[in-house]
Amino acid sequence: MSWPDRAETLLVRAILGSFAALTPTAASNLGGAIMRTLGPMLPSHRVVRENLRRGLPELSPQEHRRIGREAWENLGRVLAELVHLPAILQFTPSGPGLETADIAAVTALVRAPTAAILFSAHVGNWELQLPLGTRLGGDMAGIYRAPQRPGVTNVLTRIRHAAAGRAFPLFPKGAKGGRDAFAFLRNKGKLGMLIDQKLNEGIAVPFFGQPAMTTVAAAKFALHFRCPIIPFHTERLGPARYRLVMEQALPLPATGDAARDTELLTAQMTAIIEGWIRARPGEWLWMHRRWRSE
């Protein structure tokens, strides 16, 4: 491990250890307060402002500032809640935990003896879905973009696996990860995918009225296996508390043109994610460069 990697890993461990010493609610509140204050001072806040102007031009500058602060706060809460995932991944009537309209349907989905794709976005707390599905008895896996520091990746992977109660596969983005994910689906696994970030190797589909380069992997997998592809996300209800929302599987297009089917399905998934964000804009990761530069 290089010295920069070692130093960053030690810093991450120290920060997470500080949050672990608090209750889930206190940790979430502290992480949110820190990032709500510091986030707008960071250079990356320029990306937040630009994205809000491009994505939500109908809103006022005051509303943009409010949403920007809320987005930083939500990110701070997500980071602080990492070490409290076991407590949050409980279905409770109040306080830290989860609620959902139909836990039986979620459980049946993840345990079904067929392949499935659960697509989501960086909304609410995107760290919950894979550990939850694993805890409910599903054969889960995910595709992820690894941090630049391997040591940090190892820390985060251990946290995710501990929250799930056992290890589950995480495939890195790229050709090998794609092949591994394909094999996982062929063996009737459940693959979780976050598809809301820019991918230059993808295709352009409408997102907030503008073309956005988007991964086609989820659509291609679903069309190849003709397996369910299901919208799945969380909504924040309070500190360390979420509503789990699982929607109906999307109909798979069958025009006879594989490229056209892929485009149609990718655009449909992206439109669903846009709807989530428009409903709760302060819970999305606006600091990511989603669109092509002008």
C-alpha positions as CSV (number, residue, x, y, z in Angstrom):
1,M,0.0,0.0,0.0
2,S,1.4,3.4,-1.0
3,W,1.9,6.2,1.6
4,P,-0.9,8.3,0.2
5,D,-3.3,5.3,0.2
6,R,-2.2,4.4,3.8
7,A,-2.7,8.0,5.0
8,E,-6.1,8.3,3.4
9,T,-7.2,4.9,4.7
10,L,-6.2,5.9,8.2
11,L,-8.1,9.2,7.9
12,V,-11.3,7.4,6.7
13,R,-11.0,4.9,9.5
14,A,-10.6,7.7,12.1
15,I,-13.6,9.6,10.7
16,L,-15.8,6.5,10.6
17,G,-14.7,5.5,14.1
18,S,-15.8,8.9,15.4
19,F,-19.3,8.4,13.9
20,A,-19.4,4.8,15.2
21,A,-19.0,6.2,18.8
22,L,-22.4,8.0,18.4
23,T,-25.9,6.8,18.1
24,P,-27.2,6.4,14.5
25,T,-29.4,9.5,14.9
26,A,-26.6,11.6,16.4
27,A,-24.1,10.4,13.8
28,S,-26.5,11.2,10.9
29,N,-27.2,14.6,12.3
30,L,-23.5,15.4,12.8
31,G,-22.5,14.2,9.3
32,G,-25.4,16.2,7.8
33,A,-24.5,19.4,9.7
34,I,-20.8,19.2,8.8
35,M,-21.4,18.7,5.0
36,R,-24.3,21.2,4.9
37,T,-21.8,23.8,6.2
38,L,-18.6,22.7,4.4
39,G,-20.1,21.5,1.1
40,P,-21.0,24.9,-0.4
41,M,-17.5,26.1,0.3
42,L,-15.9,23.3,-1.7
43,P,-14.7,23.7,-5.3
44,S,-17.1,20.9,-6.4
45,H,-20.0,23.1,-5.4
46,R,-19.6,24.9,-8.7
47,V,-20.8,21.6,-10.3
48,V,-23.8,21.6,-8.0
49,R,-24.8,25.1,-9.0
50,E,-24.3,24.4,-12.7
51,N,-26.2,21.1,-12.6
52,L,-29.2,22.8,-10.8
53,R,-29.2,25.6,-13.4
54,R,-29.2,23.1,-16.2
55,G,-31.5,20.5,-14.6
56,L,-34.1,22.7,-12.8
57,P,-34.0,26.1,-14.7
58,E,-37.6,26.8,-13.7
59,L,-36.5,27.2,-10.0
60,S,-35.2,30.4,-8.5
61,P,-31.6,30.9,-7.3
62,Q,-32.9,30.8,-3.7
63,E,-34.4,27.4,-4.4
64,H,-31.2,26.2,-6.0
65,R,-29.2,27.3,-3.0
66,R,-31.6,25.4,-0.7
67,I,-31.5,22.2,-2.8
68,G,-27.7,22.5,-3.0
69,R,-27.4,22.6,0.8
70,E,-29.8,19.8,1.2
71,A,-27.8,17.6,-1.2
72,W,-24.6,18.2,0.7
73,E,-26.4,17.4,4.0
74,N,-27.8,14.2,2.6
75,L,-24.3,13.1,1.4
76,G,-22.9,13.9,4.9
77,R,-25.7,11.8,6.5
78,V,-25.1,8.9,4.1
79,L,-21.4,8.8,4.9
80,A,-22.0,9.1,8.7
81,E,-24.6,6.4,8.6
82,L,-22.3,3.8,6.9
83,V,-21.0,2.5,10.3
84,H,-24.6,2.2,11.5
85,L,-26.0,0.2,8.6
86,P,-26.9,-2.9,10.8
87,A,-29.2,-0.7,12.9
88,I,-30.7,1.1,9.9
89,L,-31.4,-2.2,8.1
90,Q,-34.1,-3.1,10.6
91,F,-37.9,-2.7,10.0
92,T,-38.9,-0.5,12.9
93,P,-42.0,1.6,13.6
94,S,-39.9,4.7,14.3
95,G,-36.4,6.0,14.9
96,P,-33.4,4.5,13.0
97,G,-34.6,1.8,10.6
98,L,-36.7,1.1,7.5
99,E,-40.3,1.0,6.5
100,T,-41.8,-0.3,3.3
101,A,-45.3,-0.9,1.9
102,D,-44.7,-4.6,1.3
103,I,-41.7,-6.3,2.8
104,A,-43.2,-9.7,1.7
105,A,-42.9,-8.6,-2.0
106,V,-39.3,-7.4,-1.5
107,T,-38.4,-10.7,0.2
108,A,-40.0,-12.8,-2.5
109,L,-38.2,-10.9,-5.2
110,V,-34.7,-11.3,-3.8
111,R,-35.3,-15.0,-3.0
112,A,-36.9,-15.9,-6.4
113,P,-35.1,-18.6,-8.3
114,T,-34.6,-16.3,-11.3
115,A,-32.2,-13.6,-12.4
116,A,-33.3,-10.0,-11.8
117,I,-31.8,-6.5,-12.1
118,L,-32.6,-3.9,-9.4
119,F,-31.7,-0.5,-10.8
120,S,-31.4,2.6,-8.6
121,A,-29.6,5.9,-8.3
122,H,-27.6,8.0,-5.8
123,V,-30.8,9.1,-4.0
124,G,-31.7,8.7,-0.4
125,N,-29.1,6.2,1.0
126,W,-27.9,4.1,-1.9
127,E,-25.8,2.0,0.4
128,L,-28.8,0.2,1.8
129,Q,-30.2,-1.9,-1.0
130,L,-27.5,-4.6,-1.5
131,P,-26.9,-5.4,2.2
132,L,-30.7,-5.4,2.8
133,G,-31.3,-7.9,-0.1
134,T,-28.5,-10.1,1.2
135,R,-29.9,-10.0,4.8
136,L,-33.3,-11.0,3.4
137,G,-31.8,-14.1,1.8
138,G,-31.1,-12.9,-1.7
139,D,-28.1,-13.9,-3.8
140,M,-27.1,-10.2,-4.4
141,A,-24.2,-8.5,-6.2
142,G,-23.4,-5.0,-7.3
143,I,-21.3,-3.1,-9.8
144,Y,-19.3,-0.2,-8.3
145,R,-16.8,2.5,-9.2
146,A,-13.9,1.9,-6.9
147,P,-12.3,4.9,-5.1
148,Q,-8.7,5.7,-6.2
149,R,-7.3,4.3,-3.0
150,P,-7.5,0.5,-2.6
151,G,-7.3,0.8,1.1
152,V,-10.4,2.9,1.3
153,T,-12.2,0.4,-1.0
154,N,-11.3,-2.4,1.4
155,V,-12.6,-0.4,4.4
156,L,-15.9,0.2,2.6
157,T,-16.3,-3.3,1.4
158,R,-15.8,-4.7,5.0
159,I,-18.5,-2.3,6.2
160,R,-21.0,-3.3,3.5
161,H,-20.4,-7.0,4.1
162,A,-20.7,-6.7,7.9
163,A,-24.0,-4.9,7.4
164,A,-25.2,-7.7,5.1
165,G,-24.2,-10.4,7.6
166,R,-22.1,-12.1,4.9
167,A,-20.0,-11.2,1.9
168,F,-21.6,-10.6,-1.5
169,P,-19.8,-9.9,-4.9
170,L,-19.0,-6.4,-5.9
171,F,-17.9,-6.2,-9.6
172,P,-15.7,-3.2,-10.6
173,K,-16.9,-1.2,-13.6
174,G,-15.1,-2.3,-16.8
175,A,-14.9,-5.2,-19.1
176,K,-14.0,-7.8,-16.6
177,G,-16.6,-6.6,-14.1
178,G,-19.2,-6.8,-16.9
179,R,-18.2,-10.4,-17.7
180,D,-18.4,-11.4,-14.1
181,A,-21.8,-9.7,-13.7
182,F,-23.1,-11.5,-16.8
183,A,-22.0,-14.8,-15.3
184,F,-23.7,-13.9,-12.0
185,L,-27.0,-13.3,-13.8
186,R,-26.6,-16.5,-15.8
187,N,-26.5,-18.3,-12.4
188,K,-29.8,-16.6,-11.5
189,G,-28.4,-13.9,-9.2
190,K,-29.9,-10.5,-8.4
191,L,-27.8,-7.6,-9.7
192,G,-28.0,-4.1,-8.2
193,M,-27.0,-1.2,-10.4
194,L,-26.7,2.5,-9.9
195,I,-27.3,4.0,-13.4
196,D,-27.5,7.7,-12.8
197,Q,-23.9,8.7,-13.4
198,K,-22.3,9.8,-16.6
199,L,-20.6,7.1,-18.7
200,N,-18.9,8.3,-21.9
201,E,-19.0,4.8,-23.4
202,G,-22.8,4.7,-23.0
203,I,-25.6,6.3,-25.1
204,A,-27.2,9.7,-24.9
205,V,-30.8,9.6,-23.5
206,P,-32.9,12.5,-22.2
207,F,-32.4,13.4,-18.6
208,F,-34.0,16.7,-17.4
209,G,-34.6,17.6,-21.0
210,Q,-30.9,17.2,-22.0
211,P,-29.0,14.4,-23.6
212,A,-27.0,12.5,-20.9
213,M,-24.5,9.7,-21.6
214,T,-25.9,6.7,-19.7
215,T,-24.8,3.1,-19.2
216,V,-26.5,0.5,-21.3
217,A,-25.3,-2.4,-19.3
218,A,-28.6,-2.8,-17.3
219,A,-30.7,-2.7,-20.4
220,K,-28.5,-5.1,-22.3
221,F,-28.4,-7.6,-19.4
222,A,-32.2,-7.5,-19.0
223,L,-32.9,-7.9,-22.7
224,H,-30.4,-10.7,-23.0
225,F,-31.8,-12.8,-20.1
226,R,-35.4,-11.5,-20.5
227,C,-35.3,-11.1,-16.7
228,P,-37.2,-8.6,-14.5
229,I,-35.7,-5.2,-14.3
230,I,-37.1,-3.4,-11.3
231,P,-36.9,0.3,-10.0
232,F,-35.7,0.2,-6.4
233,H,-34.7,3.2,-4.2
234,T,-35.0,4.7,-0.7
235,E,-36.5,8.0,0.5
236,R,-35.2,9.7,3.6
237,L,-37.7,10.1,6.4
238,G,-35.3,11.5,9.0
239,P,-31.9,10.9,10.4
240,A,-31.0,7.2,9.8
241,R,-34.6,6.4,8.8
242,Y,-35.8,5.5,5.3
243,R,-38.7,4.3,3.2
244,L,-37.8,1.5,0.8
245,V,-39.7,1.8,-2.5
246,M,-39.8,-1.1,-4.9
247,E,-41.8,-0.5,-8.1
248,Q,-43.3,-2.9,-10.7
249,A,-40.9,-4.5,-13.2
250,L,-40.6,-2.6,-16.4
251,P,-42.0,-4.1,-19.6
252,L,-39.1,-5.2,-21.9
253,P,-39.3,-3.7,-25.4
254,A,-39.2,-6.2,-28.3
255,T,-39.1,-4.2,-31.5
256,G,-36.8,-6.7,-33.2
257,D,-34.0,-4.1,-33.3
258,A,-31.6,-4.8,-30.4
259,A,-30.0,-1.4,-30.4
260,R,-33.4,0.3,-30.4
261,D,-34.7,-1.9,-27.6
262,T,-31.6,-1.0,-25.5
263,E,-32.1,2.7,-26.1
264,L,-35.8,2.5,-25.3
265,L,-35.3,0.6,-22.0
266,T,-32.4,2.9,-21.0
267,A,-34.4,6.0,-21.6
268,Q,-37.3,4.5,-19.6
269,M,-35.1,3.8,-16.6
270,T,-33.6,7.3,-16.8
271,A,-37.0,8.9,-16.9
272,I,-38.0,7.0,-13.8
273,I,-34.9,8.2,-12.0
274,E,-35.6,11.8,-13.1
275,G,-39.0,11.4,-11.5
276,W,-37.5,10.4,-8.2
277,I,-35.1,13.4,-8.2
278,R,-37.8,15.9,-9.1
279,A,-39.9,14.6,-6.3
280,R,-37.1,14.9,-3.7
281,P,-34.3,17.0,-5.3
282,G,-32.4,17.5,-2.1
283,E,-31.6,13.8,-1.9
284,W,-29.7,13.4,-5.2
285,L,-25.9,13.6,-5.7
286,W,-25.9,16.9,-7.7
287,M,-22.1,17.2,-7.3
288,H,-21.5,14.7,-10.0
289,R,-20.9,16.0,-13.6
290,R,-23.8,14.3,-15.2
291,W,-24.0,16.1,-18.5
292,R,-21.5,16.8,-21.2
293,S,-19.6,20.0,-20.8
294,E,-20.8,22.9,-22.9
